């Protein structure tokens, strides 16, 4: 089955004990994530700015209505971003191959950023909103083709059983976090301190640099990897009978996926407040003055990727150190929800500090601690969920179940926007407090369900809790704070 799997060119060489192609993919992903997260960090600020409201015909809206509209746009965008990778993954597997999909997706995202950054003054009056929609549509389509394919190629650099593969994913996902930090730092500063549309244009240039890197160096360092669809190479496992009825064991395992999917929606609906309501709270209700200089509000979102890098190895070592006492996967899920809730308890502290005053600003430490709690929660939950889908799904339904998992996360992002709107309607204390209570309550409920879920896994969890290659790979994918899928649907 694996005899015809392409390998890196023998002339490509190695760096730090890994094929140089790994660092090419690292660089490509880093520039793409700079583009994506840079745009995401300032998007709601752009839509709620006076200039944008004027050109889009939203001047008559109150501040609360304007923020609700911005959150609605963000919600639809974030939801669709998690649904289109299903199409891109299928295209790569069956028609185009990963490399062509990555280039197509990158070009679409670059053009989408340029469309968002296209000067309003150069457009006919009344057409500005259509350019906004075009930009978002191009970025959604592009992400769908880029996201599921680049980390698939990371895995393809190594033969099955190559122990370097785990470390390779760790290195690769550091590129994701480095790109997101740079995106918030550079694009966030340009958007908030200079001009939002210029920031989108610069984000597009970041994507262009990633494309140039891939276009000029891929043949040299990747050879034929990602060129042919995996279906043609015979790399996809075939099943004897796709119409064979599910066994009771398979039905039980699917029930576990569906139940964890419900709790996943709760987690990400809270976590994704970072780009919406928490971002707006940082912008308009937080004291951002540091040593006499007002930092961009989007910079606070750097706390998450920074602490992913800091905390991922610490939490991984804790799990390893616990040995047989390591919590099972549903227990880790419940811990993730409780830490999410604690983050919103911190946000309640910020809301209490400002009260009903329109002049008092909250300390940024409330948001920093909230993001740290959320990061710990993410490290407890995000990699576990994706691992469970791959282990519990019947082989003939793996793609379907992974697509369903993406759909759960997409629904959560849309739900996050609806929750964010409540901040303007019910106030930050009631909204953040409600999310805190819901997350902690969900975590407690899941904790009491954990043993039943393990029973329904029919032995999968016994393998999962052992300290071995599987656990190490789960540790490596924690660095993707967006919740990147494993090899076949990699993010």
C-alpha positions in Angstrom: 0.0 0.0 0.0 2.8 2.4 0.9 5.3 1.3 -1.8 4.5 4.2 -4.1 4.4 6.9 -1.5 6.6 9.8 -2.7 9.6 10.8 -0.7 11.6 14.0 -0.4 14.4 14.3 -3.0 17.7 12.7 -1.8 19.5 16.0 -2.7 17.2 18.1 -0.4 19.2 17.3 2.7 18.3 17.7 6.3 18.2 20.4 8.9 18.2 19.7 12.7 17.7 16.1 11.9 14.6 16.6 9.7 14.0 16.9 6.0 14.4 20.5 4.9 10.9 20.2 3.3 9.5 20.4 6.9 10.9 23.9 7.3 9.5 24.9 3.9 6.1 23.9 5.1 6.8 25.6 8.4 7.5 28.9 6.6 4.5 28.6 4.3 2.1 27.9 7.2 3.7 30.7 9.3 3.0 33.3 6.6 -0.5 32.0 6.0 -1.3 32.1 9.7 0.1 35.7 10.0 -2.4 36.6 7.2 -5.4 34.7 8.7 -5.0 35.7 12.4 -3.9 39.3 11.5 -7.2 39.8 9.7 -9.2 38.0 12.4 -7.7 40.1 15.1 -9.0 43.4 13.6 -12.0 42.4 11.7 -14.7 43.4 14.2 -12.8 46.7 14.9 -12.9 47.5 11.1 -16.6 46.8 10.8 -17.4 48.9 13.9 -15.2 51.9 12.8 -16.9 55.1 11.8 -15.3 55.0 8.3 -16.7 51.5 7.6 -20.1 52.3 9.0 -20.3 55.3 6.7 -19.4 53.5 3.5 -21.6 50.4 4.3 -24.6 52.6 5.1 -24.7 51.7 8.7 -24.5 55.2 10.2 -28.0 55.0 11.6 -27.1 52.0 13.8 -26.4 52.5 17.5 -23.0 51.3 18.8 -24.7 48.1 20.2 -26.4 47.4 16.8 -23.2 48.0 15.0 -21.3 45.6 17.2 -24.0 43.0 16.8 -23.8 43.3 13.0 -20.0 43.0 13.1 -20.2 39.9 15.3 -22.8 38.4 13.0 -20.4 38.8 10.0 -17.6 37.3 12.1 -19.8 34.4 13.1 -20.9 33.4 9.5 -17.3 33.8 8.3 -15.9 31.6 11.2 -18.6 29.0 10.7 -18.0 28.6 7.0 -14.2 28.5 7.5 -14.7 25.2 9.4 -17.0 23.7 6.8 -15.2 24.3 3.5 -12.1 22.2 4.4 -14.3 19.1 3.9 -14.4 20.1 0.2 -10.7 21.0 0.0 -9.7 17.7 1.6 -11.8 15.7 -0.9 -10.4 17.6 -3.8 -6.9 17.0 -2.7 -7.5 13.3 -2.1 -9.3 12.6 -5.4 -8.6 15.2 -8.1 -5.9 17.9 -7.5 -3.4 16.6 -4.9 -2.3 18.6 -1.9 0.2 20.9 -3.6 -2.3 22.3 -6.2 -4.9 22.8 -3.5 -2.5 24.7 -1.3 -1.5 27.0 -4.1 -5.2 27.6 -5.2 -6.3 28.1 -1.6 -3.4 30.5 -0.9 -4.2 32.6 -4.0 -7.9 32.8 -3.1 -7.0 34.0 0.5 -4.5 36.5 -0.9 -7.1 37.9 -3.3 -9.7 37.9 -0.4 -7.3 40.0 1.8 -6.7 42.4 -1.2 -10.5 42.7 -1.7 -10.9 43.7 1.9 -8.1 46.2 1.6 -9.3 47.6 -1.7 -9.7 51.4 -1.1 -13.3 52.4 -0.7 -12.7 55.6 -2.6 -11.8 53.6 -5.8 -15.2 51.9 -5.8 -18.5 53.1 -7.1 -20.8 54.4 -4.3 -22.9 51.6 -2.9 -20.6 48.8 -4.1 -18.4 48.7 -1.0 -20.5 46.1 0.8 -20.2 43.8 -2.3 -16.4 44.0 -2.1 -16.5 43.1 1.6 -18.7 40.0 0.7 -16.3 39.1 -2.1 -13.3 39.3 0.1 -14.9 37.1 2.8 -16.1 34.6 0.2 -12.6 34.3 -1.4 -11.0 33.8 2.0 -13.6 31.1 3.1 -13.0 29.2 -0.2 -9.2 29.6 0.0 -9.1 28.4 3.6 -11.0 25.3 2.6 -8.4 24.3 0.1 -5.3 25.3 2.1 -6.2 24.3 5.7 -6.8 20.5 5.3 -3.8 19.8 3.1 -0.6 21.4 4.3 -0.1 19.3 7.5 -1.0 16.2 5.5 2.2 16.9 3.6 4.2 17.2 6.9 3.2 13.6 7.7 4.1 12.5 4.1 7.7 13.6 4.6 8.2 10.6 6.9 7.8 6.8 6.5 5.2 5.1 8.8 6.9 4.4 12.2 9.5 7.1 11.8 9.9 8.5 15.3 10.8 11.9 14.0 7.2 12.5 12.9 6.0 13.5 16.3 8.7 16.1 16.7 8.0 17.3 13.2 4.4 18.1 14.0 5.6 20.0 17.1 8.0 22.1 15.0 5.3 22.7 12.4 2.7 23.8 14.9 5.2 26.2 16.4 5.1 27.8 13.0 1.3 28.2 13.4 1.7 30.0 16.7 4.6 32.1 15.6 2.5 33.2 12.6 -0.5 34.1 14.8 1.7 36.1 17.2 3.3 38.0 14.3 -0.2 38.5 12.7 -1.6 40.1 15.9 1.6 42.1 16.4 2.1 43.5 12.9 -1.4 43.5 11.3 -3.0 44.5 14.5 -0.8 47.5 15.0 -1.2 48.6 11.3 -4.9 48.3 11.5 -5.5 50.0 14.8 -2.8 52.7 14.6 -2.6 53.4 10.8 -5.5 52.1 8.6 -7.6 48.9 8.7 -7.6 48.5 4.9 -3.9 48.9 4.7 -3.6 46.2 7.3 -5.7 43.8 5.2 -3.5 44.6 2.2 -0.4 43.8 4.2 -2.0 40.6 5.4 -2.4 39.7 1.7 1.3 40.4 1.1 2.0 37.9 3.9 0.0 35.3 2.1 1.9 36.2 -1.1 5.2 35.6 0.6 4.0 32.1 1.7 2.9 31.4 -1.9 6.3 32.5 -3.4 8.1 30.4 -0.9 6.0 27.3 -1.8 6.1 28.0 -5.5 9.9 28.5 -5.8 11.1 25.8 -3.3 8.5 23.0 -3.3 10.1 21.0 -6.1 13.5 21.3 -4.6 12.6 20.2 -1.1 9.4 18.2 -1.5 9.9 16.5 -4.8 6.7 14.7 -5.8 5.1 14.9 -2.3 1.6 16.2 -2.6 1.5 16.3 -6.4 -0.7 13.3 -7.1 -4.1 12.7 -5.4 -3.7 10.1 -2.7 -6.5 8.0 -4.3 -4.4 7.6 -7.4 -1.4 6.5 -5.3 -3.5 3.9 -3.5 -2.8 5.5 -0.1 -6.4 5.4 1.1 -7.5 2.3 2.8 -10.5 0.6 1.2 -13.2 -1.2 3.0 -14.7 -4.5 2.0 -18.3 -3.4 2.2 -19.3 0.2 2.8 -22.9 -0.8 3.2 -22.3 -3.3 6.0 -24.5 -2.5 9.0 -22.9 -0.9 12.1 -22.1 -3.2 15.0 -23.3 -2.4 18.5 -19.7 -1.5 19.4 -19.5 0.9 16.5 -22.8 2.5 17.4 -21.6 3.0 21.0 -18.5 4.6 19.8 -20.4 7.0 17.5 -22.6 7.9 20.5 -19.4 9.0 22.3 -18.4 11.2 19.4 -21.9 12.8 19.2 -22.0 13.4 23.0 -18.5 14.9 23.1 -19.5 16.9 20.0 -22.2 18.7 22.1 -19.7 19.6 24.7 -17.3 20.7 22.0 -19.9 23.2 20.8 -20.2 24.6 24.3 -16.4 24.9 24.6 -15.7 26.6 21.3 -18.8 28.9 21.6 -17.1 30.3 24.7 -13.5 30.1 23.5 -14.2 32.0 20.3 -15.4 35.1 22.2 -11.7 36.0 21.9 -12.2 37.3 18.4 -15.6 38.8 19.1 -17.0 40.1 22.4 -13.7 39.8 24.4 -11.9 41.7 21.6 -14.5 44.4 21.6 -14.3 44.6 25.4 -10.6 45.0 25.2 -11.0 47.8 22.6 -13.7 49.8 24.3 -13.7 48.9 28.0 -10.1 48.1 28.9 -7.2 50.3 30.0 -4.7 49.7 27.3 -2.1 52.3 28.4 1.3 50.8 29.1 4.0 53.3 30.2 2.1 56.1 28.6 1.5 54.4 25.3 -1.8 52.8 24.2 -1.2 49.3 22.9 -3.5 47.9 20.2 -6.4 45.9 21.7 -5.7 43.0 19.3 -2.3 42.5 21.0 -4.0 41.0 24.0 -4.9 38.0 21.7 -1.2 37.2 21.6 -1.6 35.8 25.1 -3.1 32.6 23.7 -0.4 31.5 21.2 2.3 32.7 23.6 1.0 30.5 26.4 0.3 27.6 24.0 4.1 27.6 23.4 4.9 28.0 27.2 2.3 25.6 28.6 2.0 22.8 26.0 5.2 21.1 27.1 4.4 21.6 30.8 0.9 20.1 30.5 2.2 17.3 28.3 4.8 16.4 31.0 2.1 16.5 33.7 0.1 13.9 31.8 3.2 11.7 31.2 4.2 12.1 34.9 0.9 10.9 36.1 1.3 7.6 34.4 -1.6 5.2 35.1 -3.3 8.0 37.0 -3.6 10.2 33.9 -7.2 11.3 33.5 -9.2 9.6 30.8 -10.2 11.6 27.7 -13.7 12.6 28.9 -12.2 13.8 32.2 -9.7 16.0 30.3 -12.7 17.3 28.2 -14.5 18.2 31.5 -11.3 20.0 32.8 -11.1 22.0 29.6 -14.7 23.2 30.1 -14.1 24.1 33.7 -10.9 26.1 32.8 -12.9 27.9 30.1 -15.5 28.8 32.8 -12.8 30.1 35.1 -11.6 32.4 32.3 -15.0 33.9 32.2 -15.0 34.3 35.9 -12.0 36.5 35.3 -14.0 38.4 32.7 -16.8 38.9 35.3 -14.1 40.6 37.5 -13.4 43.0 34.6 -17.2 43.7 34.2 -17.6 44.3 37.9 -14.6 46.7 37.9 -16.2 49.0 35.3 -19.8 48.6 36.6 -22.3 50.8 34.8 -19.7 53.6 34.3 -18.9 54.7 30.7 -15.5 56.2 31.8 -13.9 53.6 34.0 -11.7 51.1 32.2 -10.9 47.6 33.3 -7.4 46.3 34.1 -6.0 44.3 31.2 -4.9 41.7 33.7 -8.5 40.4 33.8 -8.3 39.6 30.1 -4.8 38.2 30.3 -5.8 35.8 33.1 -8.9 34.9 31.1 -6.9 34.0 28.0 -4.4 32.0 30.1 -7.3 29.9 31.6 -8.8 29.5 28.2 -5.4 28.3 26.8 -5.1 25.7 29.6 -8.7 24.6 28.8 -7.8 24.3 25.1 -4.8 22.2 25.8 -7.0 19.8 27.8 -9.7 19.5 25.2 -8.7 20.4 21.6 -6.2 17.6 20.8 -8.2 15.0 22.6 -11.4 15.5 20.6 -9.7 15.1 17.2 -7.8 12.1 18.4 -11.0 10.5 19.7 -12.8 11.0 16.3 -10.0 9.2 14.5 -10.0 6.3 17.0 -13.7 5.9 17.5 -15.1 6.3 14.0 -15.7 3.2 11.9 -13.1 3.3 9.1 -15.7 3.5 6.3 -17.2 6.6 8.0 -14.0 8.3 9.1 -14.3 11.2 6.6 -17.9 11.7 7.4 -17.3 11.8 11.2 -14.4 14.2 10.8 -16.6 16.4 8.6 -19.3 16.2 11.3 -16.7 17.2 13.9 -15.7 20.2 11.8 -19.5 21.1 11.6 -19.7 21.0 15.4 -16.8 23.6 15.6 -18.4 25.6 12.8 -21.8 25.7 14.7 -19.9 26.8 17.8 -18.4 29.7 16.0 -21.8 30.9 14.8 -23.1 30.4 18.4 -20.2 32.4 19.7 -21.3 35.4 17.6 -24.9 35.1 19.0 -23.6 35.0 22.5 -21.3 37.9 21.9 -24.3 40.0 20.8 -25.8 39.5 24.3 -23.0 41.7 25.8 -24.5 44.7 24.2 -28.1 43.7 25.1 -27.7 42.3 28.6 -24.4 43.7 29.6 -20.9 42.1 30.0 -21.5 40.9 33.6 -24.6 38.9 32.8 -23.2 37.5 29.5 -19.8 36.5 30.8 -21.3 35.2 34.0 -23.8 33.1 32.1 -21.0 31.6 29.9 -18.9 30.9 33.0 -21.9 29.1 34.7 -22.7 27.1 31.5 -19.1 26.0 30.9 -18.5 24.9 34.5 -21.8 23.2 34.7 -21.1 21.4 31.4 -17.7 20.4 32.7 -19.2 18.9 35.9 -21.9 17.0 34.0 -19.3 15.5 31.6 -17.1 14.6 34.6 -20.0 12.4 36.0 -20.6 10.9 32.5 -16.9 10.1 32.0 -16.9 6.4 33.0 -20.0 5.6 31.0 -18.4 7.2 27.9 -15.2 5.1 28.5 -17.4 2.0 28.6 -18.9 2.9 25.3 -15.5 3.3 23.8 -15.0 -0.4 24.1 -11.3 -0.5 24.8 -10.1 2.5 22.8 -9.4 4.5 25.9 -7.3 1.8 27.4 -4.9 2.3 24.5 -5.2 6.1 24.7 -4.0 6.5 28.3 -0.8 4.5 27.7 2.3 6.7 27.4 3.4 5.9 23.9 3.6 7.2 20.4 -0.1 8.0 20.2 0.1 10.1 23.4 3.1 11.9 22.1 1.4 12.7 18.8 -1.5 14.2 20.7 0.9 16.3 22.7 2.4 17.6 19.5 -0.9 18.7 18.0 -1.8 20.7 21.1 0.3 23.5 19.7 -2.4 24.3 17.1 -4.7 26.5 19.1 -7.2 26.6 16.3 -7.9 22.9 16.8 -6.0 21.4 13.9 -7.1 18.0 12.7 -4.7 15.1 12.4 -2.8 14.0 9.3 -5.6 13.4 6.8 -7.5 16.6 7.6 -4.6 18.6 9.0 -4.9 22.3 9.7 
